């Protein structure tokens, strides 16, 4: 999808995107290991601001916060009314260190092979909340077909950008050029492992969320 992500170290991203960050409002990054929709994620907007935003995108016509879109499909983002204008004008990069998917209720943490970050292609918007009397910056991550490794877990995966494409994604407005960035991230650069089902609890958030959790029964059987 992804519907749960972890973002706890942005140092390498800030270094790789230093020429694109004009205003850094994430000082320092507060580490979160179990970010669910409606929570805050760090994003680099195409106006050069590095900031945290509401994980979940509100359609331009939204009258309340009940309808949100966590993800947008790369195949249709440029034509769907919900995302079309944001895709043309408001692109951003969501910075995460990994995300979670489930197989038969068993959670797995998906991350880079060198424990680096993922730079996810995304769109952003602003929603005026009447109750709070303020604008809420909100984002949706873009998804694509999975690579061979992720296909074993889920039928979609996020569009992960190479650092050489950061500037193009944020600053180039040619639709064909942007669409060409929707590449399937290589399997050999990603890995995953089983984690504790504590991740299912939205309020549970500490570094143990991403630690490998081997099935005790399987481990015992392997001894015989």
ROSE-4610 file (N, C-alpha, C; in Angstrom, 1 decimal, always signed):
// ROSE-4610
residu = [X/X/X/X/X/X/X/X/X/X/X/X/X/X/X/X/X/X/X/X/X/X/X/X/X/X/X/X/X/X/X/X/X/X/X/X/X/X/X/X/X/X/X/X/X/X/X/X/X/X/X/X/X/X/X/X/X/X/X/X/X/X/X/X/X/X/X/X/X/X/X/X/X/X/X/X/X/X/X/X/X/X/X/X/X/X/X/X/X/X/X/X/X/X/X/X/X/X/X/X/X/X/X/X/X/X/X/X/X/X/X/X/X/X/X/X/X/X/X/X/X/X/X/X/X/X/X/X/X/X/X/X/X/X/X/X/X/X/X/X/X/X/X/X/X/X/X/X/X/X/X/X/X/X/X/X/X/X/X/X/X/X/X/X/X/X/X/X/X/X/X/X/X/X/X/X/X/X/X/X/X/X/X/X/X/X/X/X/X/X/X/X/X/X/X/X/X/X/X/X/X/X/X/X/X/X/X/X/X/X/X/X/X/X/X/X/X/X/X/X/X/X/X/X/X/X/X/X/X/X/X/X/X/X/X/X/X/X/X/X/X/X/X/X/X/X/X/X/X/X/X/X/X/X/X/X/X/X/X/X/X/X/X/X/X/X/X/X/X/X/X/X/X/X/X/X/X/X/X/X/X/X/X/X/X/X/X/X/X/X/X/X/X/X/X/X/X/X/X/X/X/X/X/X/X/X/X/X/X/X/X/X/X/X/X/X/X/X/X/X/X/X/X/X/X/X/X/X/X/X/X/X/X/X/X/X/X/X/X/X/X/X/X/X/X/X/X/X/X/X/X/X/X/X/X/X/X/X/X/X/X/X/X/X/X/X/X/X/X/X/X/X/X/X/X/X/X/X/X/X/X/X/X/X/X/X/X/X/X/X/X/X/X/X/X/X/X/X/X/X/X/X/X/X/X/X/X/X/X/X/X/X/X/X/X/X/X/X/X/X/X/X/X/X/X/X/X/X/X/X/X/X/X/X/X/X/X/X/X/X/X/X/X/X/X/X/X/X/X/X/X/X/X/X/X/X/X/X/X/X/X/X/X/X/X/X/X/X/X/X/X/X/X/X/X/X/X/X/X/X/X/X/X/X/X/X/X/X/X/X/X/X/X/X/X/X/X/X/X/X/X/X/X/X/X/X/X/X/X/X/X/X/X/X/X/X/X/X/X/X/X/X/X/X/X/X/X/X/X/X/X/X/X/X/X/X/X/X/X/X/X/X/X/X/X/X/X/X/X/X/X/X/X/X/X/X/X/X/X/X/X/X/X/X/X/X/X/X/X/X/X/X/X/X/X/X/X/X/X/X/X/X/X/X/X/X/X/X/X/X/X/X/X/X/X/X/X/X/X/X/X/X/X/X/X/X/X/X/X/X/X/X/X/X/X/X/X/X/X/X/X/X/X/X/X/X/X/X/X/X/X/X/X/X/X/X/X/X/X/X/X/X/X/X/X/X/X/X/X/X/X/X/X/X/X/X/X/X/X/X/X/X/X/X/X/X/X/X/X/X/X/X]
num = [1/1/1/2/2/2/3/3/3/4/4/4/5/5/5/6/6/6/7/7/7/8/8/8/9/9/9/10/10/10/11/11/11/12/12/12/13/13/13/14/14/14/15/15/15/16/16/16/17/17/17/18/18/18/19/19/19/20/20/20/21/21/21/22/22/22/23/23/23/24/24/24/25/25/25/26/26/26/27/27/27/28/28/28/29/29/29/30/30/30/31/31/31/32/32/32/33/33/33/34/34/34/35/35/35/36/36/36/37/37/37/38/38/38/39/39/39/40/40/40/41/41/41/42/42/42/43/43/43/44/44/44/45/45/45/46/46/46/47/47/47/48/48/48/49/49/49/50/50/50/51/51/51/52/52/52/53/53/53/54/54/54/55/55/55/56/56/56/57/57/57/58/58/58/59/59/59/60/60/60/61/61/61/62/62/62/63/63/63/64/64/64/65/65/65/66/66/66/67/67/67/68/68/68/69/69/69/70/70/70/71/71/71/72/72/72/73/73/73/74/74/74/75/75/75/76/76/76/77/77/77/78/78/78/79/79/79/80/80/80/81/81/81/82/82/82/83/83/83/84/84/84/85/85/85/86/86/86/87/87/87/88/88/88/89/89/89/90/90/90/91/91/91/92/92/92/93/93/93/94/94/94/95/95/95/96/96/96/97/97/97/98/98/98/99/99/99/100/100/100/101/101/101/102/102/102/103/103/103/104/104/104/105/105/105/106/106/106/107/107/107/108/108/108/109/109/109/110/110/110/111/111/111/112/112/112/113/113/113/114/114/114/115/115/115/116/116/116/117/117/117/118/118/118/119/119/119/120/120/120/121/121/121/122/122/122/123/123/123/124/124/124/125/125/125/126/126/126/127/127/127/128/128/128/129/129/129/130/130/130/131/131/131/132/132/132/133/133/133/134/134/134/135/135/135/136/136/136/137/137/137/138/138/138/139/139/139/140/140/140/141/141/141/142/142/142/143/143/143/144/144/144/145/145/145/146/146/146/147/147/147/148/148/148/149/149/149/150/150/150/151/151/151/152/152/152/153/153/153/154/154/154/155/155/155/156/156/156/157/157/157/158/158/158/159/159/159/160/160/160/161/161/161/162/162/162/163/163/163/164/164/164/165/165/165/166/166/166/167/167/167/168/168/168/169/169/169/170/170/170/171/171/171/172/172/172/173/173/173/174/174/174/175/175/175/176/176/176/177/177/177/178/178/178/179/179/179/180/180/180/181/181/181/182/182/182/183/183/183/184/184/184/185/185/185/186/186/186/187/187/187/188/188/188/189/189/189/190/190/190/191/191/191/192/192/192/193/193/193/194/194/194/195/195/195/196/196/196/197/197/197/198/198/198/199/199/199/200/200/200/201/201/201/202/202/202/203/203/203/204/204/204/205/205/205/206/206/206/207/207/207/208/208/208/209/209/209/210/210/210/211/211/211/212/212/212/213/213/213/214/214/214/215/215/215/216/216/216/217/217/217/218/218/218/219/219/219/220/220/220/221/221/221/222/222/222/223/223/223/224/224/224]
x = [+0.8/+0.0/+0.9/+1.6/+1.6/+0.7/+0.3/-0.7/-0.1/+1.1/+1.9/+3.3/+4.0/+5.4/+6.2/+7.5/+8.4/+9.3/+9.5/+10.5/+11.2/+12.5/+13.2/+14.6/+15.1/+16.4/+16.4/+16.5/+16.5/+17.8/+18.9/+20.2/+20.7/+20.7/+21.2/+20.3/+19.0/+18.1/+18.5/+18.6/+18.9/+20.2/+21.1/+22.4/+22.2/+21.5/+21.3/+20.5/+19.6/+18.6/+19.0/+20.2/+20.6/+20.4/+20.6/+20.5/+19.0/+18.1/+16.7/+15.9/+16.5/+15.9/+16.2/+15.2/+15.4/+15.0/+14.0/+13.6/+13.4/+14.1/+14.1/+13.3/+12.1/+11.2/+11.1/+12.0/+12.1/+13.4/+13.5/+14.7/+14.5/+14.9/+15.3/+14.1/+14.3/+13.2/+12.9/+11.6/+11.2/+11.0/+11.7/+11.5/+10.2/+9.5/+8.3/+8.5/+8.0/+8.2/+6.9/+5.8/+4.5/+3.6/+3.8/+3.0/+1.8/+0.6/-0.6/-1.2/-2.2/-2.9/-3.5/-3.4/-3.8/-2.6/-1.6/-0.4/+0.5/+1.6/+2.5/+3.7/+4.0/+5.2/+6.0/+7.4/+8.2/+8.2/+8.1/+8.0/+8.8/+9.3/+9.9/+9.0/+8.5/+7.5/+8.3/+7.6/+8.3/+8.5/+8.2/+8.6/+9.8/+10.4/+11.7/+11.6/+10.4/+10.2/+10.2/+11.0/+11.0/+10.2/+9.1/+8.1/+7.4/+6.6/+5.8/+4.3/+3.7/+2.4/+1.4/+0.2/-0.9/-0.8/-0.6/-0.6/-2.0/-2.3/-3.7/-4.1/-4.5/-4.8/-6.3/-6.7/-8.1/-8.4/-9.5/-9.8/-10.1/-9.9/-10.1/-11.5/-12.5/-13.8/-14.3/-13.3/-13.7/-14.3/-15.4/-16.1/-15.7/-15.2/-14.7/-13.5/-13.1/-11.8/-12.1/-13.4/-13.7/-13.2/-13.1/-12.7/-11.2/-10.3/-8.9/-8.4/-7.4/-6.7/-5.3/-4.9/-3.5/-2.6/-3.1/-2.3/-3.0/-2.2/-2.7/-2.0/-2.7/-2.1/-1.4/-0.2/+0.5/-0.1/-0.9/-1.5/-2.6/-3.2/-4.3/-4.2/-3.1/-3.0/-3.1/-2.7/-2.6/-4.0/-5.0/-6.3/-7.4/-7.3/-8.3/-8.5/-9.7/-10.0/-9.5/-9.5/-9.1/-7.6/-6.8/-5.3/-4.7/-5.5/-4.9/-4.2/-4.8/-4.3/-3.0/-3.1/-2.0/-0.8/-1.0/+0.0/+0.7/+0.0/+0.5/+1.3/+0.8/+1.3/+2.0/+1.5/+2.0/+2.6/+3.8/+4.4/+5.4/+5.7/+6.6/+7.2/+8.1/+8.8/+8.6/+8.0/+7.8/+9.0/+9.6/+10.8/+10.5/+10.8/+10.6/+11.8/+11.9/+13.0/+12.5/+11.2/+10.6/+9.1/+8.4/+7.0/+6.6/+5.3/+4.8/+3.8/+3.8/+2.7/+2.5/+1.3/+0.9/+0.7/+1.1/+0.7/-0.1/-1.3/-2.2/-2.0/-2.2/-2.2/-0.8/+0.3/+1.6/+2.3/+2.8/+3.4/+4.8/+5.2/+6.6/+7.0/+8.3/+8.9/+9.7/+9.4/+10.1/+11.1/+12.3/+13.3/+14.4/+15.3/+16.4/+17.4/+18.2/+19.2/+20.3/+20.5/+21.6/+21.0/+19.7/+19.1/+19.1/+19.0/+18.9/+17.4/+17.2/+15.8/+15.2/+13.8/+13.1/+12.6/+12.8/+12.2/+11.0/+9.8/+8.5/+7.9/+7.7/+7.0/+5.6/+5.2/+3.9/+3.3/+2.1/+1.5/+1.0/+0.8/+0.4/-0.8/-1.5/-2.5/-2.7/-3.6/-3.9/-5.5/-5.8/-7.3/-7.5/-8.6/-8.9/-9.9/-9.4/-10.3/-11.0/-12.3/-13.1/-13.1/-13.0/-13.0/-11.7/-10.6/-9.3/-9.0/-9.7/-9.5/-8.1/-7.6/-6.3/-6.2/-5.2/-5.0/-4.2/-4.5/-3.8/-3.0/-1.7/-0.9/-1.1/-1.5/-1.8/-1.2/-0.9/-0.1/-0.7/-0.5/-0.8/+0.5/+0.8/+2.0/+1.5/+2.4/+2.0/+2.5/+1.7/+2.0/+2.1/+2.8/+2.9/+2.9/+3.1/+3.2/+4.4/+4.4/+5.5/+6.6/+7.8/+8.9/+8.7/+9.5/+9.3/+9.3/+10.2/+10.3/+9.0/+8.6/+7.4/+6.1/+6.1/+4.9/+4.5/+5.5/+5.2/+4.4/+4.4/+3.7/+2.5/+2.6/+1.5/+1.5/+0.3/+0.2/+0.5/+0.9/+1.3/+2.5/+3.3/+4.4/+4.5/+5.1/+5.3/+6.3/+6.1/+7.1/+8.3/+9.4/+10.6/+11.5/+11.9/+12.7/+14.2/+15.0/+16.4/+16.8/+17.9/+18.2/+18.5/+19.0/+19.3/+18.0/+16.8/+15.5/+14.8/+15.3/+14.6/+14.2/+15.2/+14.9/+13.9/+14.0/+13.1/+11.7/+11.5/+10.2/+9.6/+10.4/+9.9/+9.7/+10.5/+10.6/+10.2/+10.2/+9.8/+8.3/+7.7/+6.2/+5.7/+6.7/+6.3/+5.7/+4.4/+3.8/+4.5/+4.9/+5.6/+6.9/+7.6/+8.8/+8.6/+7.5/+7.1/+6.7/+5.9/+5.4/+6.5/+7.6/+8.7/+9.5/+9.2/+9.9/+9.2/+8.0/+7.3/+7.9/+9.1/+9.8/+9.6/+9.7/+9.6/+11.0/+11.0/+12.3/+12.9/+14.2/+14.8/+14.7/+14.3/+14.2/+15.5/+16.6/+17.9/+18.2/+17.5/+17.8/+16.8/+15.9/+14.9/+15.0/+14.6/+14.5/+13.4/+13.0/+12.0/+12.1/+11.5/+11.6/+10.3/+10.0/+8.8/+9.0/+7.9/+8.0/+6.8/+6.9/+5.9/+4.5/+3.5/+2.1/+1.7/+2.6/+2.4/+2.2/+2.7/+2.6/+1.1/+0.3/-1.2/-1.8/-1.2/-1.7/-1.2/-2.2/-1.8/-1.0/-1.3/-0.6/+0.7/+1.1/+2.4/+3.4/+4.5/+5.5/+6.8/+7.7/+9.1/+9.9/+11.2/+12.2/+12.0/+11.3/+11.0/+10.1/+9.4/+8.5/+9.2/+10.4/+11.1/+12.0/+12.1/+13.0/+12.5/+13.4/+12.9/+12.4/+11.3/+10.6/+10.4/+11.2/+11.2/+10.1/+9.4/+8.3/+8.9/+8.5/+9.0/+8.8/+7.6/+7.3/+8.2/+8.4/+9.3/+10.7/+11.2/+12.5/+12.7/+11.7/+11.8/+11.8/+11.0/+10.9/+12.3/+13.0/+14.2/+15.3/+15.1/+16.1/+16.0/+15.0/+14.8/+15.0]
y = [-1.2/+0.0/+1.3/+1.7/+1.2/+2.0/+1.4/+2.0/+2.3/+1.7/+2.0/+2.2/+3.2/+3.4/+3.8/+3.8/+4.2/+5.3/+6.3/+7.4/+7.8/+7.4/+7.7/+8.3/+8.3/+8.9/+9.5/+10.9/+11.6/+12.2/+11.9/+12.5/+12.3/+11.1/+10.8/+11.5/+11.5/+12.2/+13.7/+14.3/+15.8/+16.1/+15.2/+15.3/+15.2/+14.2/+13.9/+15.0/+15.6/+16.6/+18.1/+18.2/+19.5/+20.7/+20.5/+21.6/+21.9/+21.0/+21.2/+21.8/+21.6/+22.0/+23.5/+24.4/+25.8/+26.2/+25.5/+25.8/+24.5/+24.3/+23.0/+23.3/+22.8/+22.9/+21.6/+20.7/+19.4/+19.4/+20.0/+20.2/+19.9/+18.8/+17.6/+16.7/+15.6/+14.7/+13.9/+13.9/+13.0/+11.6/+10.6/+9.3/+8.6/+8.1/+7.3/+6.0/+4.9/+3.6/+3.0/+3.6/+3.1/+4.2/+4.8/+5.9/+5.4/+5.7/+5.3/+6.5/+6.3/+7.4/+8.4/+9.6/+10.8/+11.3/+10.4/+10.9/+11.7/+12.2/+13.1/+12.3/+12.7/+12.1/+13.3/+13.1/+14.2/+14.2/+15.4/+15.5/+16.7/+16.6/+17.7/+18.2/+19.4/+19.9/+20.5/+20.7/+21.2/+22.7/+23.3/+24.7/+24.8/+23.6/+23.6/+23.5/+23.3/+23.3/+21.8/+21.5/+20.2/+20.3/+19.6/+19.8/+18.5/+18.4/+17.2/+17.5/+16.4/+16.6/+15.5/+15.7/+14.7/+13.6/+12.3/+11.2/+10.8/+11.2/+11.0/+12.3/+12.1/+13.3/+13.5/+14.8/+15.2/+15.7/+15.2/+15.7/+17.2/+17.9/+19.4/+19.8/+19.0/+19.3/+18.8/+18.2/+17.6/+18.7/+18.3/+19.1/+18.8/+17.6/+17.2/+16.2/+15.7/+14.9/+13.4/+13.0/+11.6/+10.9/+11.6/+11.0/+11.4/+10.4/+10.6/+9.5/+9.8/+8.8/+8.7/+7.6/+7.3/+7.2/+6.5/+6.2/+6.7/+6.9/+7.2/+6.3/+5.7/+4.8/+5.5/+5.1/+5.8/+5.7/+4.7/+4.5/+5.5/+6.1/+7.0/+8.3/+8.6/+9.8/+11.1/+11.0/+12.2/+12.5/+11.6/+11.8/+11.9/+11.3/+11.3/+12.7/+13.2/+14.5/+14.7/+13.6/+13.7/+14.1/+13.7/+13.9/+14.7/+14.9/+15.5/+16.8/+17.8/+19.1/+19.1/+18.2/+18.1/+17.5/+16.5/+15.9/+16.9/+17.9/+18.9/+19.9/+20.3/+21.5/+21.2/+20.2/+20.0/+18.6/+18.4/+17.1/+17.2/+16.1/+16.1/+14.8/+14.7/+13.4/+13.1/+12.0/+11.5/+10.7/+11.0/+10.3/+9.3/+8.0/+7.0/+6.1/+5.3/+4.3/+2.9/+2.8/+1.5/+1.5/+0.5/+0.4/-1.1/-1.2/-2.5/-3.1/-4.4/-5.1/-6.4/-7.0/-8.2/-9.4/-10.6/-11.8/-12.7/-12.9/-13.7/-13.2/-11.9/-11.3/-11.2/-11.7/-11.6/-10.3/-9.4/-8.2/-8.3/-7.6/-7.6/-6.2/-5.9/-4.6/-4.6/-3.7/-3.7/-2.5/-2.7/-1.6/-1.8/-0.9/-1.0/-2.0/-2.6/-3.6/-3.0/-1.7/-1.1/-0.2/-0.5/+0.3/+1.8/+2.2/+3.6/+4.0/+5.1/+5.6/+5.3/+5.4/+5.4/+6.8/+7.3/+8.6/+8.3/+8.5/+8.1/+9.2/+9.0/+10.0/+10.2/+11.5/+11.8/+13.1/+13.4/+14.7/+15.3/+16.6/+17.3/+18.3/+18.6/+19.6/+20.3/+21.3/+22.0/+21.9/+21.5/+21.4/+22.3/+23.2/+24.1/+23.4/+23.3/+22.6/+23.7/+23.7/+24.8/+24.7/+23.5/+23.4/+23.9/+23.6/+24.1/+25.5/+25.9/+27.3/+27.4/+26.3/+26.4/+25.4/+25.6/+24.7/+23.5/+22.4/+21.1/+20.7/+20.6/+20.1/+18.6/+18.0/+16.6/+16.0/+14.7/+14.0/+12.6/+12.2/+10.8/+10.2/+9.0/+8.4/+7.7/+7.7/+7.1/+5.6/+4.8/+3.3/+2.8/+1.7/+1.1/-0.4/-1.1/-2.6/-3.0/-4.1/-4.5/-5.1/-5.1/-6.0/-7.4/-8.3/-9.7/-10.1/-9.4/-9.7/-9.2/-8.0/-7.4/-8.1/-8.6/-9.3/-10.5/-11.0/-12.2/-11.7/-10.4/-9.9/-9.1/-8.2/-7.4/-7.1/-6.7/-6.5/-5.1/-4.2/-2.9/-2.5/-1.5/-1.0/+0.5/+1.2/+2.7/+3.0/+4.1/+4.5/+5.1/+4.5/+4.9/+5.6/+6.8/+7.6/+7.4/+7.4/+7.5/+9.0/+9.2/+10.6/+11.4/+10.8/+11.6/+12.2/+11.6/+12.1/+13.0/+13.3/+14.2/+15.5/+16.2/+17.5/+17.4/+16.4/+16.3/+16.1/+15.2/+15.0/+16.3/+17.0/+18.2/+19.4/+19.5/+20.8/+20.7/+19.5/+19.4/+19.2/+20.0/+20.0/+19.2/+18.6/+17.8/+16.5/+16.2/+15.0/+13.8/+13.7/+12.5/+12.3/+13.3/+13.2/+12.6/+13.2/+12.7/+11.3/+10.9/+9.5/+8.5/+9.0/+8.1/+7.8/+8.5/+8.3/+7.2/+6.7/+5.7/+4.3/+4.1/+2.9/+1.9/+0.7/-0.3/-0.5/-0.2/-0.2/-1.7/-1.8/-3.1/-4.0/-5.2/-6.2/-6.3/-6.3/-6.5/-5.4/-4.3/-3.1/-3.1/-4.1/-4.1/-5.5/-5.4/-6.7/-6.5/-7.6/-7.5/-8.7/-8.5/-9.5/-9.4/-10.5/-10.5/-9.7/-9.0/-8.2/-8.5/-8.0/-8.3/-7.8/-8.5/-8.1/-6.8/-6.4/-5.2/-4.0/-4.1/-3.1/-2.8/-3.8/-3.6/-2.6/-2.3/-1.3/+0.1/+0.9/+2.2/+3.0/+2.9/+3.6/+3.1/+1.9/+1.3/+1.8/+2.5/+3.1/+3.2/+2.3/+2.4/+1.6/+1.6/+0.9/-0.6/-1.2/-2.6/-3.0/-2.0/-2.2/-2.8/-2.4/-2.8/-4.0/-4.5/-5.6/-6.9/-7.7/-9.0/-9.9/-10.5/-11.4/-12.7/-13.7/-15.0/-15.8/-16.6/-17.4/-18.5/-18.5/-19.4/-20.9/-21.2/-22.6/-23.0/-22.2/-22.5/-22.8/-21.9/-22.0/-23.3/-23.7/-24.9/-26.2/-26.1/-27.2/-27.4/-26.3/-26.4/-27.1/-27.3/-27.9/-29.5/-30.0/-31.4/-32.0]
z = [+0.0/+0.0/+0.0/+1.0/+2.4/+3.3/+4.4/+5.3/+6.7/+6.9/+8.2/+7.8/+8.3/+8.0/+9.2/+9.1/+10.1/+9.6/+10.4/+10.0/+11.2/+11.3/+12.5/+12.3/+11.0/+10.8/+9.4/+9.4/+8.1/+7.7/+8.4/+8.2/+6.8/+6.3/+5.0/+3.9/+4.1/+3.1/+3.1/+4.3/+4.3/+3.6/+3.7/+3.0/+1.5/+1.1/-0.3/-1.0/-0.2/-0.8/-0.3/+0.2/+0.7/-0.2/-1.5/-2.4/-2.7/-2.3/-2.6/-1.4/-0.2/+1.0/+1.3/+1.1/+1.3/+2.7/+3.3/+4.7/+5.4/+6.4/+7.2/+8.5/+8.5/+9.7/+10.5/+10.2/+10.9/+11.7/+12.8/+13.6/+15.0/+15.6/+14.8/+14.5/+13.7/+13.4/+14.7/+15.1/+16.2/+15.6/+16.1/+15.6/+15.9/+14.9/+15.0/+14.3/+14.9/+14.3/+13.9/+14.1/+13.8/+13.4/+12.3/+11.8/+11.0/+11.4/+10.8/+10.1/+9.2/+8.6/+9.6/+9.3/+10.1/+11.0/+11.1/+11.9/+11.0/+11.6/+10.8/+10.2/+9.0/+8.3/+7.8/+7.7/+7.2/+5.7/+5.1/+3.6/+3.2/+2.0/+1.3/+0.2/+0.3/-0.7/-1.8/-3.0/-4.1/-4.1/-2.9/-2.7/-1.9/-1.6/-0.9/+0.6/+1.2/+2.6/+3.1/+4.1/+4.7/+6.0/+6.1/+7.1/+7.4/+8.4/+8.7/+8.2/+7.7/+7.1/+7.5/+7.4/+7.8/+6.7/+7.2/+6.4/+6.0/+4.7/+4.2/+3.5/+2.3/+1.4/+1.3/+1.4/+1.3/-0.1/-0.7/-2.0/-2.0/-3.1/-3.1/-2.6/-2.8/-2.5/-1.1/-0.3/+1.0/+1.9/+2.5/+3.5/+4.9/+5.1/+6.5/+6.3/+7.4/+7.4/+7.4/+7.0/+7.0/+5.8/+4.7/+3.4/+3.2/+3.3/+3.0/+2.1/+1.4/+0.5/+0.9/+1.4/+1.9/+0.7/-0.3/-1.5/-2.8/-3.8/-5.2/-6.2/-7.1/-8.0/-9.2/-9.5/-10.5/-11.9/-12.1/-13.5/-13.8/-12.7/-12.9/-12.2/-11.6/-10.8/-11.6/-12.9/-13.7/-14.4/-14.2/-14.8/-13.8/-12.6/-11.6/-11.0/-10.9/-10.4/-9.0/-8.2/-6.8/-6.7/-7.6/-7.5/-8.6/-9.7/-10.9/-10.7/-10.1/-9.9/-9.0/-7.9/-7.0/-7.7/-8.6/-9.4/-10.3/-10.8/-11.7/-10.9/-9.7/-9.0/-7.7/-7.0/-5.6/-5.4/-5.9/-5.7/-4.5/-3.8/-2.7/-2.5/-1.6/-1.3/+0.2/+0.5/+1.9/+2.2/+3.4/+3.8/+4.9/+4.6/+5.6/+5.6/+6.7/+6.8/+6.5/+6.3/+6.0/+6.2/+5.8/+5.9/+6.2/+6.6/+7.0/+6.0/+5.9/+5.2/+5.9/+5.7/+6.4/+5.5/+5.9/+5.2/+6.2/+5.9/+6.8/+8.3/+8.5/+9.8/+10.4/+9.7/+10.2/+9.7/+10.5/+10.0/+9.6/+8.5/+8.1/+7.9/+8.3/+8.1/+6.8/+5.9/+4.6/+4.6/+4.3/+4.4/+3.4/+3.3/+2.3/+2.8/+1.9/+2.3/+3.2/+3.1/+3.9/+5.0/+5.3/+6.4/+6.2/+4.9/+4.6/+4.6/+3.9/+3.8/+2.5/+2.4/+1.1/+0.9/-0.3/-0.7/-1.6/-1.0/-1.7/-2.5/-3.7/-4.6/-4.0/-3.8/-3.2/-3.7/-3.3/-3.6/-2.3/-2.3/-1.1/-1.5/-0.4/-0.5/+0.8/+0.8/+2.1/+2.3/+3.4/+3.8/+5.0/+4.8/+5.9/+6.8/+8.0/+9.1/+9.8/+9.7/+10.3/+11.8/+12.4/+13.8/+14.4/+13.7/+14.2/+13.7/+12.7/+12.2/+11.6/+10.9/+10.3/+9.1/+8.3/+7.2/+7.6/+7.1/+7.4/+6.1/+6.2/+5.1/+5.1/+3.9/+3.9/+2.6/+2.7/+1.6/+1.3/+0.1/-0.3/-1.0/-0.7/-1.3/-2.6/-3.6/-4.9/-4.9/-5.4/-5.5/-6.9/-7.1/-8.4/-8.3/-9.4/-9.3/-8.5/-7.8/-7.0/-7.8/-7.2/-7.7/-7.3/-7.8/-7.5/-6.0/-5.3/-3.8/-3.1/-3.3/-2.6/-3.1/-4.3/-4.8/-3.9/-3.2/-2.3/-1.1/-0.8/+0.3/-0.1/-1.1/-1.5/-3.0/-3.5/-4.9/-5.4/-4.4/-4.7/-3.8/-4.2/-3.4/-3.7/-2.8/-3.1/-4.2/-4.9/-5.9/-5.1/-5.2/-4.5/-5.5/-5.2/-6.1/-5.8/-6.9/-6.8/-6.5/-5.8/-5.4/-6.6/-7.7/-8.9/-9.5/-9.1/-9.7/-8.7/-7.6/-6.6/-7.3/-7.9/-8.4/-9.6/-10.4/-11.5/-11.0/-10.0/-9.4/-8.8/-8.2/-7.5/-8.4/-9.4/-10.1/-11.6/-12.2/-13.6/-13.7/-14.6/-14.7/-16.0/-16.7/-17.9/-17.5/-17.8/-17.4/-17.8/-19.1/-19.6/-18.8/-18.5/-17.8/-16.4/-15.7/-14.4/-14.4/-15.4/-15.5/-15.7/-16.3/-16.5/-15.3/-14.2/-12.9/-12.1/-12.6/-11.9/-12.2/-11.7/-11.9/-10.8/-11.1/-10.0/-9.3/-8.1/-7.3/-7.3/-7.6/-7.7/-6.4/-6.7/-5.6/-4.7/-5.4/-4.6/-3.7/-3.8/-2.9/-1.7/-1.6/-0.5/+0.2/+1.4/+2.2/+3.2/+3.9/+4.9/+5.9/+7.1/+8.1/+8.9/+9.6/+10.4/+11.7/+12.1/+13.3/+14.3/+15.5/+16.5/+16.1/+16.5/+16.2/+17.0/+17.9/+18.6/+17.7/+16.5/+15.5/+15.1/+15.4/+15.1/+16.0/+17.1/+18.0/+17.6/+17.2/+16.7/+17.7/+19.0/+20.0/+20.4/+19.9/+20.2/+19.3/+19.9/+19.1/+19.8/+19.5/+19.9/+19.0/+19.2/+18.3/+18.2/+19.1/+19.0/+17.9/+17.4/+16.2/+15.0/+14.8/+13.6/+13.8/+15.0/+15.3/+14.8/+14.3/+13.8/+14.9/+14.5/+15.5/+14.9/+15.2/+14.6/+15.3/+14.5/+15.0/+15.9/+17.2/+18.2/+17.8/+17.3/+17.0/+15.9/+14.9/+13.7/+14.2/+15.2/+15.7/+16.4/+17.2/+18.0/+17.1/+16.0/+15.1/+14.4/+14.1/+13.4/+14.2/+15.5/+16.3/+16.2/+15.6/+15.5/+14.1]
